[in-house]
Each structure stands twice: as structure tokens, then as C-alpha cells.
């Protein structure tokens, strides 16, 4: 029996299958179309950028760091282009073997290897680090031929910071160094725009004006978009946004004067700060001994770091900014002004000076136990009577002295455009309560007030503060904020703008009181302790010598420098201003552990004034005598400062001067 198929049913089933298959095909094509739309339209920009980034790279262009110049345009810090041999440790399989092989192609000294290892310990693993800097053209050529043997090693052209005057003004200029981990963390906290400006930057200002004006000197980072090969090497420049060089700084110091002062110190330690009383400009800012900032640019080697860091002379200490000293007798003019302004004494008040002053059963002595008899304010400054100021301190009390001296800047941050300034100590009863923990130490004893009057006791100030106070006094009581930078010159427009400075403050002293003090200080150079030093000067100046104790000597003991270790001997100080009629310069100087102020400090001050006011420069014989503390007034005929070459030629000493 034959079975007949249901054609209609088969056709219906077939049509259903075709519809299902068609729908499946449509869905599949829909998904493909949707994916294509997603990839080619929705994600076009992202994928195009990703593809472009696989083919190209965006590289930061580090700007040329701005120059630092002195007031006459002499270069203090600049940058030059040089070749550097660099290693990326993350791309080198055997680092020690690679360095050994590189040493067969270019000269690599042990100190280069030690510096590289130090940098590696302070840097991220994938950072490219310099092994050798300042390659010669021949060394670059030798390495380039064999570069294929050294993956992860390359030669790069870099801008290297240079300080052409070596250690002259090292503390003022400062230096740059590689950015360490702590500084990287600080940069990460900056606004995004400022962080972007430091991409590709490996160095930053560490000290001095290099640090204070880091952002002005740095400039604005540019960018390059380059096409890269499969190996990651740039093969073609596609786009370029140039970097904007950093601004140039013009400082107020005269580098020739700075070098002269540093030379006059010789091997002695100390500091000198010279300011213009009319505006607060820093004319000289000396700390001795100093250091060569070039040592730090690419990372200082172990030997040089040990020599600087472990030296008993502490060359890394900025004595002008951070060294604190008792002011000694240089404090007396300010004490006299305090007596006049507070009404404690008049200029005619007479005090008997028998060579000592008794407070209870305690005897406070004068220098050398010299009795001066009856002295008024003028004679107390000229002859430097201790007794006059012992009794004055007792009359005023510690808090009245503190309140008068504080506006002069003693024990205060002056606001100079250098970081790290110390306050020192301007004592008061409140200060002592905060400085000590035990109740018996916190109490102020009346006997502690007495020695404050002659600049001893707890008094401890920087030479910057002492020069600042001298400047304010010479300027009639007008206080200016000290400033090192005269102008910031834009690298593009060449327009110069002054840095922001706090407005001047009039302390309100009576002019007749100021003139009494300045007249007495002028007499110091005519008939007082610095008369021999300023004999024959072609201008009128005022000054005050000072001798400050480095260690306490008992009142019953006699000071004998020969019996003390060198670092225990008294400090030599001098404050001064000139010319008397219209002061253009005021200064403070300390020569550590050298004794009486007129023997070591005042002769240096005299030659600073001669340079600034008379265009005179000491001859070789005179310079040698000043260095040894054997000079008073200048010896022989001085040279004309403005006619000397820069940098100056080394002086040749006569046989007499050499001995």
C-alpha cells in the first residue's frame, strides 16, 4: 500500500525553516553591523589614538634652564649641551658585564660607576641613568658603531648645568641635582598643569637661588610627536611644540666683589653680608669656606661628599644665613638707641667705668679689665665700655630689650629670597619658658640680663640679621626687606620684572637719636677701635668692632687665646656703614675664632668700602696681609677694580708678602 506525502505540510515546514534560517542570518549580520558601527564609529577616536600610539610616541622637550647673572651681567650659572652615556637598568640583563664592556669603548672611571650605583639606588628601576657625562665626539662615534651590542644603553644629548666661577658664591647661587624620591612625591601633590611641566625633567634646584626661583628658571616643557619603528626608535618627526626657555635671573651681588671678599678670608671661616641701606639690595653675601656647586649637578661622588660633609670647617653650612653668633660689642649701638628711644637714658647720662660692674656678689668685668672712668653714651660706643652696657641692661630688663630689638630684625626671619634662614635667639622671659622644660630652667634670673647688654648671654644672631639691623639704623630707621634678585627677565619678551618684595617699614625713630648713634660710630673710625684700619680713607664711615665668646670664660679667668684650641677662641666681628653723609652700603662681618674685631674683621670691611666707593682693589701684598690678619689700612698702591679682567688673574706675591 503506497503512502502519499503531505506536500503542503512539507512546504510549510520548509518555509518555517527558511524563515528561521533567514532570521538567524539577519541577526548575525545585525550583530556584525552593530560591531562594525561600534568599532568604526563609536570607538573610532579611541582606537585611532591607540593605533597612532602604537606607531607614534609623544616625547617631552625639556626647556633650557634660565641663566643666573650678577648685577653687571656676568654669568653665574648657565647650561650647555653635551653627550651623555646612559643605561636603563630594566633593559639590561647583566649590568656589571655591560659596564665592563662599555669601559673598553669609552673611558669609565671608578667614581663614575660609584655615582651610577648611587643614582640607581635613589631612582626607579625603569629610569635611564647617566654613566658617563660630557662624552667627546670620538667617544660618541666609537660607541655608535657598536651600539647594537648594548640593548638598554644609549647616547643622549642633554643640557648640563654649569657654574663657571666654581666655588665663588656657591651658597648664594646654589645648585641643581637629580630629582630624588622625596621630591617626586612632592611634585605629585602639585596641580596637574605644574606636574605636566616637569615631565621629562630630571633635575631641580636644591639650594640657593636655584631652589628659590626654581619655577621661573625651569621654563615651560615642549612636546614632540614622532613616528617609531617596531623597536621603539624614532624614525620621523610628525609634530613639534617647542619648549619655552626659563627666565634669566639678575642678582644684586657683584661677583668680583664677592670673590674679593672670599679671597680676603683666606683659610679662615666666617661670613659677611653687605646691603644697600636705600633699598635692601644684597651687595655681597659671603660664607666661608664655600663649595663648588658643579660637583652636585650629576650626583656628587663619594670622595667629594665625604670631604665636604665630614670637614671640621663645615663648608656646606651657609654661615651668613644659618650660622648664629653672639653679636658682642656690635650690639652696643643698638642698646644705646634703645636707651634713647625708650627714655631709659639720655646721651649725656654719665656712668663710672672702673673696669668692672658688680651685681650682688657677682663681678662682671670689662675687656682687659680696663677702667675708662666717667663715660657718656658717645664715649661708651667709641671706647666700647662694658660697664656702661651692663648697667643699662640691668635698668632696661630683658623684656624691654626684646621688644625694642625685635622690630630691628634680631631673632626674626628677615624675608630674604633664600630658603632655610634661621631665626637665632632674641631672649625674653617668654622665650625661656618655651625653650626649656624644667621649671628651674624656665625661670628668668636677673643676673642673666646683665651680659645681654654687651651682646653675650643668650643673644645669638645671623650676620644677615646684624647687617639688616645696621642697614635699618644707617637708613634712619627705615627697614627694607633684604633681596638678592634685582629682576626676572622673560626669555621670550626680554622684559624684566622685579620679584615681589614686602613694603618698607618706618620704625619711627627720632632723627636726633639716630644721629647720636651714627656720629659715635663715625668716631670709632677716627679715634676708636678701628681708627688704624680706616686711616687715610677717602670717605667717612662709621663702625663698631666686636669680640664674641665662642666658649664661656669664667669671670675670674683671663682670656688667653694661646691656651685655647683654635675653635674655642673668640670670634672677630665688625658692623659698619659708609659714607656717613649718605649711606650707600652697610655690612656685618664675622671671622670665626680669630680674636679682636679690629685685627681681622675691620680690615676686610675697609677694603669692601674701598671697592664700592673708590673703585679700588687690594694689590697682592695687601691681600696677603689681610688673609693673615696682619693688615690695618691698605698697604701700597691699590689697583683700579673696574680695569681688572674677569675672571681675575691669580695674584703674584712679592717675596716679602709671601713670608
C-alpha positions as CSV (number, residue, x, y, z in Angstrom):
1,X,0.0,0.0,0.0
2,X,1.5,3.3,-1.1
3,X,1.9,6.2,1.4
4,X,1.4,9.7,-0.1
5,X,3.4,12.7,1.4
6,X,1.6,15.8,2.5
7,X,3.2,18.3,0.2
8,X,1.5,21.3,1.8
9,X,2.8,20.2,5.2
10,X,6.3,19.8,3.8
11,X,6.2,23.2,2.2
12,X,5.0,24.8,5.4
13,X,7.8,23.1,7.3
14,X,10.4,24.2,4.7
15,X,9.1,27.8,4.8
16,X,9.4,27.8,8.6
17,X,13.0,26.6,8.4
18,X,13.8,29.2,5.8
19,X,12.3,31.9,7.9
20,X,14.3,30.8,11.0
21,X,17.5,30.5,9.0
22,X,16.8,33.9,7.5
23,X,16.2,35.4,10.9
24,X,19.4,33.8,12.1
25,X,21.4,35.3,9.2
26,X,19.8,38.7,9.7
27,X,20.6,38.6,13.4
28,X,24.2,37.6,12.6
29,X,24.6,40.3,10.0
30,X,23.0,42.7,12.5
31,X,25.5,41.8,15.1
32,X,28.3,42.2,12.7
33,X,26.9,45.6,11.6
34,X,26.5,46.7,15.2
35,X,30.0,45.6,16.0
36,X,31.3,47.4,12.9
37,X,29.4,50.5,14.0
38,X,30.7,50.3,17.5
39,X,34.3,49.9,16.4
40,X,34.3,52.2,13.4
41,X,32.0,55.0,14.7
42,X,31.6,54.7,18.4
43,X,35.1,53.8,19.3
44,X,36.8,55.5,16.3
45,X,38.6,58.1,18.2
46,X,39.9,55.8,20.9
47,X,41.1,53.1,18.6
48,X,42.6,55.6,16.2
49,X,44.5,57.1,19.1
50,X,45.6,53.6,20.2
51,X,46.7,52.7,16.7
52,X,48.5,56.0,16.5
53,X,50.2,55.5,19.8
54,X,51.5,52.1,18.6
55,X,53.0,53.9,15.6
56,X,54.0,57.2,17.3
57,X,55.2,58.5,20.6
58,X,54.9,61.8,22.4
59,X,58.1,62.9,23.9
60,X,58.6,65.9,26.3
61,X,61.1,68.5,25.3
62,X,62.9,69.8,28.4
63,X,63.3,73.6,28.3
64,X,66.7,75.3,28.6
65,X,67.1,76.4,32.1
66,X,67.4,80.2,32.6
67,X,70.8,81.8,33.3
68,X,71.8,83.5,36.6
69,X,73.7,86.7,36.2
70,X,75.3,89.2,38.6
71,X,74.3,92.9,38.8
72,X,76.7,93.7,35.9
73,X,75.6,90.8,33.7
74,X,78.4,88.4,34.4
75,X,77.2,84.8,34.1
76,X,77.0,82.9,37.4
77,X,75.0,79.8,36.1
78,X,74.4,78.6,32.6
79,X,73.6,75.5,30.6
80,X,75.4,73.8,27.7
81,X,74.6,70.8,25.5
82,X,76.8,67.6,25.9
83,X,76.6,63.9,25.1
84,X,75.8,61.5,28.0
85,X,76.2,57.8,28.0
86,X,73.0,56.4,29.7
87,X,71.8,53.0,30.9
88,X,68.3,51.8,31.5
89,X,68.9,49.1,34.1
90,X,65.5,47.4,33.4
91,X,66.5,46.6,29.9
92,X,70.0,45.3,30.7
93,X,70.4,41.6,31.5
94,X,73.8,41.7,33.1
95,X,74.5,45.2,34.3
96,X,78.1,44.6,35.6
97,X,79.2,42.9,32.5
98,X,77.7,45.7,30.3
99,X,79.5,48.3,32.3
100,X,82.8,46.4,32.0
101,X,82.3,46.1,28.2
102,X,81.4,49.8,27.9
103,X,84.7,50.6,29.7
104,X,86.6,49.1,26.7
105,X,84.9,51.6,24.3
106,X,84.8,54.8,26.4
107,X,86.7,55.8,29.5
108,X,84.7,55.0,32.6
109,X,86.4,55.8,35.9
110,X,85.6,54.1,39.3
111,X,83.9,57.3,40.5
112,X,81.6,57.2,37.5
113,X,80.5,53.7,38.5
114,X,80.0,54.6,42.2
115,X,78.0,57.6,41.2
116,X,75.8,55.5,38.8
117,X,75.2,53.0,41.6
118,X,74.2,55.8,44.0
119,X,71.8,57.2,41.4
120,X,70.3,53.8,40.8
121,X,69.6,53.3,44.5
122,X,67.7,56.6,44.5
123,X,65.8,56.1,41.2
124,X,63.0,53.9,39.8
125,X,64.0,50.7,38.1
126,X,63.0,51.9,34.6
127,X,64.7,55.3,34.8
128,X,67.5,56.0,32.3
129,X,70.6,56.9,34.3
130,X,73.9,58.6,33.2
131,X,77.0,56.5,33.5
132,X,79.4,59.0,31.8
133,X,78.7,62.7,31.1
134,X,80.4,65.0,28.6
135,X,81.5,62.4,26.1
136,X,83.9,63.6,23.4
137,X,82.8,63.3,19.7
138,X,85.3,60.5,19.3
139,X,83.8,58.5,22.2
140,X,80.3,59.1,20.7
141,X,81.5,57.7,17.4
142,X,83.1,54.7,18.9
143,X,80.0,53.8,20.9
144,X,77.6,54.4,18.0
145,X,79.4,51.8,15.8
146,X,78.9,49.1,18.5
147,X,75.6,50.2,19.8
148,X,73.8,47.1,18.6
149,X,75.7,45.1,21.2
150,X,74.2,47.1,24.1
151,X,70.4,47.0,24.4
152,X,69.3,49.4,27.0
153,X,72.3,51.7,26.5
154,X,72.2,54.9,24.5
155,X,73.9,58.2,24.0
156,X,71.7,61.3,24.6
157,X,72.3,65.0,24.1
158,X,71.5,66.7,27.4
159,X,71.6,70.2,28.7
160,X,74.1,70.3,31.6
161,X,74.2,73.0,34.2
162,X,77.5,74.8,34.7
163,X,78.8,77.2,37.3
164,X,81.7,79.0,35.5
165,X,83.1,80.6,38.6
166,X,83.4,77.4,40.6
167,X,83.1,77.8,44.3
168,X,82.7,81.6,44.2
169,X,79.3,82.5,45.7
170,X,78.3,78.8,45.9
171,X,76.0,79.3,48.8
172,X,74.2,82.2,47.0
173,X,73.8,80.6,43.6
174,X,73.1,77.1,45.0
175,X,73.0,74.1,42.6
176,X,70.6,71.7,40.8
177,X,70.6,68.0,41.2
178,X,68.7,64.9,40.1
179,X,65.1,64.8,41.5
180,X,65.0,62.3,44.4
181,X,62.1,60.2,45.6
182,X,61.0,62.7,48.2
183,X,60.9,65.5,45.6
184,X,59.0,63.2,43.2
185,X,56.3,62.7,45.9
186,X,56.1,66.5,46.4
187,X,55.7,67.1,42.7
188,X,52.8,64.6,42.6
189,X,51.0,66.9,45.0
190,X,51.3,69.9,42.7
191,X,48.4,70.9,40.4
192,X,48.2,68.8,37.2
193,X,49.4,71.6,35.0
194,X,52.6,72.0,37.0
195,X,53.2,68.3,37.1
196,X,52.9,68.1,33.3
197,X,55.5,70.9,33.1
198,X,58.0,68.6,34.8
199,X,57.6,65.5,32.6
200,X,60.9,64.6,31.3
201,X,62.7,66.9,33.8
202,X,65.3,65.0,35.8
203,X,66.9,67.9,37.7
204,X,65.6,70.5,40.1
205,X,67.0,73.4,42.2
206,X,68.4,72.2,45.5
207,X,69.9,75.2,47.2
208,X,70.3,79.0,46.9
209,X,68.6,81.0,44.2
210,X,68.4,77.8,42.0
211,X,65.9,76.5,44.6
212,X,64.1,79.7,45.5
213,X,63.4,80.6,41.8
214,X,63.1,77.0,40.5
215,X,59.8,77.5,38.6
216,X,61.0,80.8,37.0
217,X,64.3,79.2,35.9
218,X,62.8,75.9,34.8
219,X,60.7,77.2,31.8
220,X,57.8,75.5,30.0
221,X,58.2,71.9,28.7
222,X,57.5,71.4,25.0
223,X,56.4,68.2,23.2
224,X,57.4,66.2,20.1
225,X,55.2,63.6,18.3
226,X,57.5,61.1,16.5
227,X,56.9,58.0,14.4
228,X,58.6,55.0,15.9
229,X,59.9,51.7,14.5
230,X,58.9,48.3,15.8
231,X,61.9,48.5,18.1
232,X,60.7,51.8,19.6
233,X,63.3,54.1,17.9
234,X,62.1,57.4,16.5
235,X,62.3,57.5,12.7
236,X,60.3,60.6,11.8
237,X,59.2,63.8,13.4
238,X,55.4,64.4,13.0
239,X,54.7,67.4,15.1
240,X,56.7,69.7,17.4
241,X,55.7,72.1,20.2
242,X,58.9,74.0,21.2
243,X,59.8,74.4,24.8
244,X,59.9,77.9,26.3
245,X,63.3,78.6,28.0
246,X,63.3,79.5,31.6
247,X,63.6,83.1,32.7
248,X,67.0,84.7,33.5
249,X,67.7,86.0,37.0
250,X,69.8,89.1,37.6
251,X,71.2,89.1,41.1
252,X,72.1,92.2,43.1
253,X,75.6,90.9,44.1
254,X,78.8,91.9,42.3
255,X,80.7,88.7,41.6
256,X,84.0,90.5,41.5
257,X,83.4,91.9,45.0
258,X,82.1,88.5,46.1
259,X,85.4,86.8,45.0
260,X,87.5,89.6,46.6
261,X,85.8,89.1,50.0
262,X,86.1,85.3,49.8
263,X,89.8,85.7,48.9
264,X,90.4,88.1,51.8
265,X,89.0,85.5,54.3
266,X,91.7,83.1,53.0
267,X,91.6,79.9,55.0
268,X,89.6,81.4,57.8
269,X,85.9,80.7,58.5
270,X,83.2,83.3,58.7
271,X,80.5,85.3,56.9
272,X,79.9,88.8,55.5
273,X,76.7,90.4,54.4
274,X,76.6,93.8,52.7
275,X,73.4,95.6,51.9
276,X,72.3,98.9,50.4
277,X,70.5,100.9,53.1
278,X,68.5,102.7,50.4
279,X,66.6,99.6,49.2
280,X,67.8,96.4,50.9
281,X,69.7,95.1,47.9
282,X,72.3,92.5,48.8
283,X,75.7,93.7,47.5
284,X,77.7,90.7,48.9
285,X,76.7,87.5,50.6
286,X,79.7,85.5,51.7
287,X,80.0,82.3,53.7
288,X,83.5,80.8,54.1
289,X,84.5,78.2,53.4
290,X,82.4,77.6,50.4
291,X,81.9,74.7,47.9
292,X,81.8,74.1,44.1
293,X,78.2,73.6,43.0
294,X,79.4,71.8,39.8
295,X,80.1,68.8,42.0
296,X,76.4,68.2,42.6
297,X,74.9,68.6,39.1
298,X,75.1,64.9,38.0
299,X,75.4,63.5,41.5
300,X,78.4,64.1,43.8
301,X,80.9,61.2,44.1
302,X,81.6,59.6,47.5
303,X,85.1,61.1,48.0
304,X,84.0,64.7,47.4
305,X,80.8,64.2,49.5
306,X,82.8,62.8,52.4
307,X,85.3,65.7,52.1
308,X,82.6,68.3,52.3
309,X,80.3,66.6,54.8
310,X,82.9,65.5,57.3
311,X,85.1,68.6,57.2
312,X,85.5,70.3,60.6
313,X,85.2,73.6,58.7
314,X,81.6,72.7,57.6
315,X,81.8,74.2,54.0
316,X,78.2,73.2,53.4
317,X,76.9,75.4,56.2
318,X,75.7,78.8,54.9
319,X,77.1,80.8,57.8
320,X,75.6,84.1,56.5
321,X,72.1,82.6,56.5
322,X,72.2,79.8,59.1
323,X,75.3,80.5,61.3
324,X,74.3,82.2,64.6
325,X,76.7,84.1,66.8
326,X,76.7,86.3,69.8
327,X,77.0,89.9,68.4
328,X,79.4,91.0,71.1
329,X,80.1,94.7,71.3
330,X,78.5,95.3,67.9
331,X,75.2,95.2,69.9
332,X,76.1,98.3,71.9
333,X,75.0,100.9,69.3
334,X,71.6,99.3,69.2
335,X,71.4,99.2,73.0
336,X,72.2,103.0,73.1
337,X,69.4,103.6,70.6
338,X,67.1,101.6,72.7
339,X,68.0,103.7,75.8
340,X,67.3,106.9,73.9
341,X,64.0,105.7,72.3
342,X,62.6,104.2,75.5
343,X,63.7,107.1,77.6
344,X,65.9,104.9,79.8
345,X,68.9,107.3,79.4
346,X,69.9,110.5,77.6
347,X,73.0,110.9,75.6
348,X,74.5,112.9,78.5
349,X,73.9,110.4,81.2
350,X,77.3,109.7,82.9
351,X,78.3,106.3,84.2
352,X,81.5,105.5,86.1
353,X,83.5,102.6,84.5
354,X,86.1,101.2,86.9
355,X,86.8,98.3,84.6
356,X,84.0,96.1,86.1
357,X,80.4,96.1,87.3
358,X,79.1,94.5,90.4
359,X,75.7,92.8,90.5
360,X,75.2,91.5,94.0
361,X,78.3,89.5,94.8
362,X,79.0,88.8,91.1
363,X,81.7,90.8,89.3
364,X,81.1,91.5,85.5
365,X,84.4,92.6,84.0
366,X,85.4,94.8,81.1
367,X,87.6,93.7,78.3
368,X,91.1,93.5,79.7
369,X,89.8,95.0,83.0
370,X,90.4,98.4,81.6
371,X,89.0,101.3,83.6
372,X,87.6,104.2,81.5
373,X,86.3,106.4,84.3
374,X,83.3,108.5,83.6
375,X,81.7,107.8,80.2
376,X,78.6,109.2,78.4
377,X,76.8,107.4,75.6
378,X,79.2,108.7,72.8
379,X,82.3,107.6,74.7
380,X,80.8,104.3,75.7
381,X,80.5,103.4,72.0
382,X,83.8,104.9,70.9
383,X,85.8,103.2,73.7
384,X,83.4,100.2,74.0
385,X,82.7,100.4,77.7
386,X,81.2,97.1,79.0
387,X,80.3,98.7,82.4
388,X,78.0,101.2,80.7
389,X,76.0,98.5,79.0
390,X,76.0,96.1,81.9
391,X,74.2,98.8,83.9
392,X,72.0,99.8,81.0
393,X,70.8,96.2,80.6
394,X,70.0,96.0,84.2
395,X,68.0,99.2,84.0
396,X,66.0,98.1,80.9
397,X,65.3,94.5,81.8
398,X,65.2,91.6,79.3
399,X,61.6,92.1,78.0
400,X,62.1,95.8,77.3
401,X,65.3,95.0,75.3
402,X,63.5,92.2,73.5
403,X,60.6,94.5,72.5
404,X,62.9,97.1,71.1
405,X,65.2,94.8,69.2
406,X,62.5,92.7,67.6
407,X,61.4,95.3,65.0
408,X,65.1,95.7,64.1
409,X,65.0,92.1,62.9
410,X,67.1,90.5,65.7
411,X,65.9,86.9,66.3
412,X,63.5,87.2,63.3
413,X,63.4,85.9,59.8
414,X,64.3,88.8,57.5
415,X,62.4,87.6,54.5
416,X,65.4,87.4,52.1
417,X,64.7,85.4,48.9
418,X,66.8,82.4,50.1
419,X,65.3,79.4,51.9
420,X,66.5,78.0,55.2
421,X,67.1,81.2,57.1
422,X,67.5,80.7,60.9
423,X,65.9,82.9,63.5
424,X,68.6,82.8,66.0
425,X,67.7,83.8,69.6
426,X,66.4,87.1,70.9
427,X,65.9,86.2,74.6
428,X,62.9,87.2,76.7
429,X,61.1,85.7,79.7
430,X,58.5,84.1,77.4
431,X,61.2,82.7,75.1
432,X,62.9,81.0,78.1
433,X,59.6,79.5,79.3
434,X,59.1,77.9,75.9
435,X,62.7,76.9,75.3
436,X,63.2,74.8,78.4
437,X,61.2,72.0,80.1
438,X,62.2,72.1,83.7
439,X,60.7,74.7,85.9
440,X,64.0,75.9,87.3
441,X,65.3,76.3,83.8
442,X,62.2,78.2,82.6
443,X,62.7,80.9,85.3
444,X,64.5,84.1,84.2
445,X,67.2,85.1,86.7
446,X,68.1,88.8,87.0
447,X,71.8,88.1,86.6
448,X,71.1,86.6,83.1
449,X,70.1,90.1,81.9
450,X,73.4,91.7,82.5
451,X,75.6,90.1,79.8
452,X,72.8,90.7,77.2
453,X,73.8,94.4,77.2
454,X,77.2,93.6,75.7
455,X,75.8,91.1,73.1
456,X,76.6,87.9,75.1
457,X,74.4,85.6,77.1
458,X,71.5,84.0,75.2
459,X,71.9,86.5,72.3
460,X,72.5,84.6,69.1
461,X,72.0,86.1,65.6
462,X,73.0,85.6,62.0
463,X,75.2,88.0,60.1
464,X,72.2,88.7,57.8
465,X,70.2,89.9,60.8
466,X,73.1,92.0,62.1
467,X,73.6,93.6,58.7
468,X,69.9,94.1,58.3
469,X,69.8,95.9,61.7
470,X,72.8,98.0,60.7
471,X,71.1,98.9,57.4
472,X,68.0,100.0,59.2
473,X,70.0,102.2,61.6
474,X,72.1,103.7,58.8
475,X,68.9,104.4,56.8
476,X,67.4,106.4,59.7
477,X,65.0,103.7,60.9
478,X,63.6,102.6,57.5
479,X,63.5,98.8,57.4
480,X,63.8,97.2,54.0
481,X,63.5,93.5,53.3
482,X,66.8,92.2,52.0
483,X,66.7,90.9,48.4
484,X,69.1,89.1,46.2
485,X,67.3,89.2,42.9
486,X,67.0,92.5,41.0
487,X,65.0,91.3,38.1
488,X,63.4,88.2,36.4
489,X,63.9,88.5,32.6
490,X,61.3,86.7,30.4
491,X,63.1,84.5,27.9
492,X,60.7,85.4,25.1
493,X,59.8,89.1,25.5
494,X,63.1,90.0,27.2
495,X,61.1,92.1,29.6
496,X,62.4,92.3,33.2
497,X,60.2,92.5,36.2
498,X,61.3,92.8,39.9
499,X,60.3,90.0,42.2
500,X,57.6,90.8,44.8
501,X,59.1,92.5,47.9
502,X,57.4,93.5,51.1
503,X,57.0,97.2,51.5
504,X,59.5,99.2,53.6
505,X,58.6,100.0,57.2
506,X,59.4,103.2,59.1
507,X,60.2,102.2,62.7
508,X,59.6,105.8,63.8
509,X,62.9,106.6,65.4
510,X,63.6,110.2,66.3
511,X,66.2,111.6,63.8
512,X,68.3,113.2,66.5
513,X,68.6,109.9,68.3
514,X,69.7,108.1,65.2
515,X,72.3,110.8,64.5
516,X,73.7,110.5,68.0
517,X,74.4,106.8,67.4
518,X,75.8,107.3,63.8
519,X,78.0,110.1,65.0
520,X,79.5,107.9,67.7
521,X,80.1,105.1,65.2
522,X,81.9,107.5,62.9
523,X,84.1,108.5,65.8
524,X,85.0,104.8,66.2
525,X,86.8,105.0,62.9
526,X,88.5,108.3,63.8
527,X,89.6,107.8,67.4
528,X,88.2,104.4,68.4
529,X,89.0,100.7,67.9
530,X,89.1,100.8,64.1
531,X,90.9,104.1,63.7
532,X,94.1,102.4,62.4
533,X,92.2,100.4,59.8
534,X,90.4,103.4,58.3
535,X,93.3,105.8,58.4
536,X,93.5,107.8,55.2
537,X,90.2,106.5,53.8
538,X,88.8,108.8,51.0
539,X,85.3,108.8,52.6
540,X,83.7,109.0,56.1
541,X,82.4,105.8,57.5
542,X,81.0,104.5,60.8
543,X,81.6,101.2,62.5
544,X,81.8,99.2,65.7
545,X,84.1,96.3,66.5
546,X,83.1,93.3,68.4
547,X,84.6,90.3,70.1
548,X,82.2,87.4,70.8
549,X,83.0,84.4,73.0
550,X,82.9,81.0,71.3
551,X,83.1,79.4,74.8
552,X,82.4,80.8,78.2
553,X,85.4,82.1,80.1
554,X,85.0,82.5,83.9
555,X,84.9,86.0,85.3
556,X,87.9,85.2,87.4
557,X,89.8,83.7,84.5
558,X,91.9,85.7,82.0
559,X,91.3,85.1,78.3
560,X,94.4,83.7,76.6
561,X,94.0,82.6,73.0
562,X,97.3,80.7,73.1
563,X,95.9,78.3,75.8
564,X,92.7,77.5,73.9
565,X,92.0,75.3,71.0
566,X,91.6,77.2,67.7
567,X,87.8,76.5,67.6
568,X,87.4,77.8,71.2
569,X,88.9,81.3,70.5
570,X,86.8,84.4,70.3
571,X,85.1,85.5,67.1
572,X,86.0,88.8,65.4
573,X,83.1,91.0,64.4
574,X,82.6,94.3,62.8
575,X,79.5,96.3,61.7
576,X,79.9,99.4,59.5
577,X,78.2,101.8,57.1
578,X,79.5,104.4,54.5
579,X,79.6,107.1,53.6
580,X,78.3,108.8,56.7
581,X,76.7,111.7,54.9
582,X,74.5,109.5,52.7
583,X,75.0,105.7,53.4
584,X,75.2,103.5,50.3
585,X,76.4,100.3,52.0
586,X,76.1,98.7,55.4
587,X,77.6,95.4,56.4
588,X,78.2,92.9,59.1
589,X,81.1,90.5,59.2
590,X,82.4,87.7,61.5
591,X,85.7,86.0,61.3
592,X,85.4,82.9,63.4
593,X,87.9,82.2,66.2
594,X,90.3,84.9,65.2
595,X,90.1,87.3,68.2
596,X,89.7,91.1,68.4
597,X,87.4,92.6,65.7
598,X,89.8,95.4,64.6
599,X,92.5,92.9,63.7
600,X,90.6,90.6,61.4
601,X,87.1,91.7,60.6
602,X,87.5,95.5,60.2
603,X,90.3,95.3,57.5
604,X,88.0,93.3,55.3
605,X,85.2,95.8,55.7
606,X,87.6,98.7,54.8
607,X,88.5,97.1,51.5
608,X,84.9,96.4,50.7
609,X,84.1,100.1,51.1
610,X,87.2,101.0,49.1
611,X,85.9,98.7,46.3
612,X,82.4,100.1,46.3
613,X,83.1,103.8,46.9
614,X,86.5,104.3,45.4
615,X,86.8,101.6,42.7
616,X,89.9,100.2,44.5
617,X,91.1,96.6,44.6
618,X,93.9,95.5,47.0
619,X,97.2,94.6,45.5
620,X,98.8,91.2,46.0
621,X,100.8,92.2,49.0
622,X,97.9,93.9,50.7
623,X,95.6,90.9,50.0
624,X,98.1,88.5,51.5
625,X,98.4,90.6,54.7
626,X,94.6,90.8,55.1
627,X,94.4,87.0,54.7
628,X,96.8,86.5,57.6
629,X,95.1,89.2,59.8
630,X,98.2,91.4,59.6
631,X,96.7,94.4,57.9
632,X,95.2,97.6,59.0
633,X,95.0,100.4,56.4
634,X,95.8,99.3,52.8
635,X,99.4,98.5,52.0
636,X,100.9,100.1,48.9
637,X,99.0,101.3,45.9
638,X,95.6,99.7,45.3
639,X,94.6,98.5,41.8
640,X,91.7,100.0,39.8
641,X,88.8,97.5,40.3
642,X,86.9,98.4,37.1
643,X,90.0,97.8,34.9
644,X,90.8,94.3,36.2
645,X,89.9,91.4,33.9
646,X,87.2,88.9,34.8
647,X,87.8,86.3,36.0
648,X,90.8,87.9,37.6
649,X,94.3,86.7,37.1
650,X,95.9,84.9,40.0
651,X,97.9,87.4,42.1
652,X,101.7,87.0,42.2
653,X,103.1,87.7,45.6
654,X,106.3,89.5,46.2
655,X,109.0,87.7,48.3
656,X,108.2,90.0,51.2
657,X,104.5,89.3,51.0
658,X,105.0,85.6,50.7
659,X,106.6,85.5,54.1
